[in-house]
Amino acid sequence: MAIKAQLFVTCLGENFFTPMLKEMVVLLERLGVQCELPEGQTCCGQPFFNSGFQSQTVGPARQWLKVFGHTQGYIVAPSGSCAEFVRHRYPQLFPAGTPEHMLALETAQRTFEFTEFLTKVLQVTDVGACFPHKVTYHASCHLLRGLGLRDEPKQLLRSVQGLELIPLSEEETCCGFGGVFSVIYPEVSCTMMTAKVRNIQASGAEYVVVGEPGCLMNIAGGLQRAGSPVRAVHLIDVLAAQGAR
């Protein structure tokens, strides 16, 4: 029986990175995964929660559980931030012993970030990609600290034919996005982004790979403002590549 994956496309993915979402489907289906896209999915509520409005988070979380809670198979997202929020925060939003709490616990156990799903569930590191370029990697905060995924994305990159993975100075330092953080503290965010862009440019890479849509949007904007020739791409874009670009 084929492994089934419910695709949690996330807000930024759906609104800004639809080609990446299509590539995610192609990759998963190539690996024998049956993909489904539950209708009615909305924001998971993380922006409310991170802004201190925990009570307002319950509405979006309840809708998300309504959509995904009774599906079958794994739930896979191209975002460590959103996957981490569902896994670690949802069970805290509802009183213990309630049906919603039990549903949140069950759903959390089958929610995975994309690279985590590939390496830990499918146990795959080589997806047959070819990307003959110099690449460096930025470790997104929630993916790294929230889910503990330090090596998994780089395992996938090292298996890409022709790819040269170049170390990034301060790889694990935040890019300054942090969701609403970049809006509330723009000066601090800009300073952090400037440092990140400087390190990316100094690496000598042609591409910087990011596994988080929010960080990808932030870093791509920073590189563009700096007039840098380095391109920021989602990890899925690289894994879906079949040759030179």
ABEGO torsion letter per residue (X at the ends): XBBBBBBBAEAAAAAAAAAAAAAAAAAAAAAGBBBBBBBGBBBAGAAAAAAGBAAAAAAAAAAAAAAAAABBEBBBBABAAAAAAAAAAAAAABBBGBAAAAAAAAAAAABBBAAAAAAAAAGBABAGBBBBBBBBBBBBAAAAAAAGBAAAAAAAAAABBGBBBBBBBGAABBAGAGEAAAAABAAAAAAAAAAAAAAAAAAGBABBBBABAAAAAAAAAAAAAAGBABBBBBAAAAAABAEBX
